[in-house]
Amino acid sequence: MEIEDEMAVETDDFQPICGTDLERWRIENGLTKVAAADAFGLQKAKWEELTSPEFSSEQISDPVVAMLLHLYQKHPNSSPVQPRTDIKEFYEFLGLEDSPQDREEFATLIGRSPPSVYRLMLHDGKPGRPVIRWIEALKRMTLTPKQCKRVMQEVVSHVGERQRVEKVLIQGWSRQGGLGEHD
């Protein structure tokens, strides 16, 4: 840490916690105002009030809100906010290689078409929220890569049968009449 950064941290440690600090935390974590407010147990209207230009420099009056902010900043693992899902990192976690066959397999496992996966992996595309939630749910299971891939295959196979998609693990979703074309 640079000396200037250390001085800024020390100075911040003696300033009252205010709405600007809340807003800075929200932006640093890439959250919507609703999600940030929820992390502190606040209604969006209250969040808006605390972070509004008129009141953002005023000290936070609720000590629990200030304590939560301090806790979230000093111990990020205490925060209800999950780090953003990195699709490439998850792809590598599964042990998949940078090959057309593995990208097609990954497309099937995340319920998307191969062109969608190419865009996500090779052109820094942004996965849609359903894909992000799917990956987050799998990661919460704290499985090994092999176990995770097996669970994904079981789910894909089961859902494929229920959705009447034949040989989904072999042919994927996109060859089945339009399924899997979402981002």
C-alpha positions in Angstrom: 0.0 0.0 0.0 1.3 3.4 -0.9 2.0 6.0 1.8 -0.7 8.2 0.4 -3.2 5.4 0.5 -2.3 4.6 4.1 -2.8 8.3 5.0 -6.2 8.3 3.3 -7.2 5.1 5.2 -6.1 6.6 8.4 -8.0 9.8 7.7 -11.1 7.9 6.7 -10.9 5.9 9.9 -11.5 9.1 11.9 -14.2 10.6 9.8 -17.9 9.9 10.7 -19.5 7.2 8.5 -21.9 8.9 6.1 -24.0 8.2 3.1 -21.1 8.8 0.8 -19.4 5.8 2.4 -22.5 3.6 1.7 -22.6 4.7 -1.9 -18.9 4.1 -2.4 -19.3 0.5 -1.0 -22.3 -0.1 -3.3 -20.4 1.0 -6.4 -17.2 -0.9 -5.4 -19.4 -4.1 -5.2 -21.3 -3.4 -8.4 -24.7 -3.5 -6.7 -28.0 -1.9 -7.6 -29.4 0.5 -5.0 -32.1 -2.1 -4.1 -29.4 -4.8 -3.5 -27.2 -2.5 -1.5 -30.2 -1.3 0.6 -31.1 -4.9 1.3 -27.6 -5.7 2.5 -28.1 -3.2 5.2 -31.8 -4.1 5.9 -33.0 -0.8 4.5 -35.8 0.1 2.2 -34.7 1.6 -1.1 -36.3 4.9 -0.2 -34.2 5.1 3.0 -31.0 4.2 1.0 -31.9 7.0 -1.5 -32.3 9.5 1.4 -29.0 8.5 3.0 -27.0 8.7 -0.2 -28.7 11.7 -1.8 -26.6 14.8 -2.5 -28.4 16.7 0.3 -27.7 14.2 3.0 -24.7 12.0 1.8 -22.2 13.9 3.9 -24.2 13.6 7.1 -23.2 11.1 9.7 -25.3 7.8 9.6 -27.6 8.0 12.6 -28.3 4.3 12.9 -25.3 2.7 14.5 -26.1 -0.8 13.1 -25.9 0.5 9.6 -22.5 2.0 10.3 -21.4 -1.1 12.1 -22.5 -3.3 9.1 -20.6 -1.1 6.7 -17.4 -1.3 8.8 -17.8 -5.1 9.1 -18.4 -5.5 5.3 -15.3 -3.4 4.5 -13.0 -5.1 7.0 -14.3 -8.6 6.6 -15.7 -9.0 3.0 -16.7 -12.6 3.7 -19.3 -11.3 6.2 -21.1 -9.4 3.4 -24.2 -11.0 1.8 -22.8 -9.8 -1.5 -21.2 -12.5 -3.6 -18.3 -11.6 -5.8 -19.3 -11.4 -9.5 -19.3 -14.7 -11.2 -16.4 -15.1 -13.6 -17.6 -17.4 -16.4 -14.1 -18.1 -17.6 -13.0 -19.0 -14.1 -15.9 -21.4 -13.8 -15.1 -23.0 -17.2 -11.6 -23.6 -16.1 -12.8 -24.9 -12.7 -14.7 -27.6 -14.5 -11.4 -28.7 -16.1 -12.5 -27.7 -19.6 -9.9 -26.9 -22.2 -9.9 -24.1 -24.8 -11.3 -26.4 -27.6 -14.5 -26.4 -29.7 -15.6 -29.7 -28.2 -15.3 -28.4 -24.6 -17.0 -25.1 -25.5 -19.9 -27.0 -26.9 -20.1 -29.2 -23.8 -20.0 -26.1 -21.7 -22.8 -24.6 -23.8 -24.9 -27.6 -23.0 -24.1 -27.6 -19.3 -25.1 -24.0 -18.9 -28.2 -24.2 -21.2 -26.9 -22.0 -24.0 -25.9 -22.4 -27.6 -22.2 -22.8 -28.7 -22.2 -19.3 -30.4 -23.3 -17.8 -27.1 -20.4 -19.6 -25.3 -18.0 -18.4 -28.0 -19.1 -14.8 -27.3 -18.8 -15.3 -23.5 -15.4 -16.9 -23.6 -13.7 -15.3 -26.6 -15.2 -11.9 -26.8 -15.8 -11.1 -23.1 -19.6 -11.3 -23.4 -21.7 -10.9 -20.3 -23.7 -14.0 -19.2 -27.4 -13.4 -18.5 -28.7 -13.5 -15.0 -30.2 -17.0 -15.3 -26.7 -18.4 -16.2 -25.1 -16.4 -13.4 -27.6 -17.8 -10.9 -27.1 -21.3 -12.2 -23.3 -21.0 -11.7 -23.7 -19.4 -8.3 -26.0 -22.2 -7.2 -23.5 -24.8 -8.3 -20.6 -23.0 -6.6 -22.6 -22.9 -3.3 -22.7 -26.7 -3.3 -18.9 -26.6 -2.8 -18.3 -29.7 -5.0 -15.1 -30.8 -6.6 -14.9 -30.0 -10.3 -15.6 -33.6 -11.2 -18.6 -33.7 -8.9 -19.9 -30.3 -10.2 -19.7 -31.5 -13.8 -21.5 -34.7 -12.9 -24.3 -32.8 -11.1 -24.6 -30.5 -14.1 -24.8 -33.4 -16.5 -27.5 -35.1 -14.4 -29.6 -31.9 -14.2 -29.2 -31.3 -18.0 -30.1 -34.9 -18.8 -33.2 -34.8 -16.5 -34.4 -31.4 -17.7 -33.7 -32.5 -21.3 -36.0 -35.5 -20.9 -38.7 -33.5 -19.2 -38.5 -30.8 -22.0 -38.5 -33.6 -24.6 -35.0 -32.7 -25.9 -33.5 -35.9 -27.3 -29.8 -36.6 -26.6 -29.3 -33.2 -25.1 -25.9 -34.2 -23.6 -24.7 -35.1 -27.1 -26.5 -32.6 -29.3 -26.9 -29.7 -26.9 -29.8 -27.3 -26.5 -29.5 -25.2 -29.6 -30.2 -28.0 -32.1 -33.5 -28.6 -30.5 -35.9 -26.1 -32.0 -34.7 -22.9 -30.5 -34.0 -23.9 -26.9 -30.8 -22.4 -25.5 -30.7 -19.3 -27.6 -30.8 -16.9 -24.7 -27.8 -15.1 -23.4 
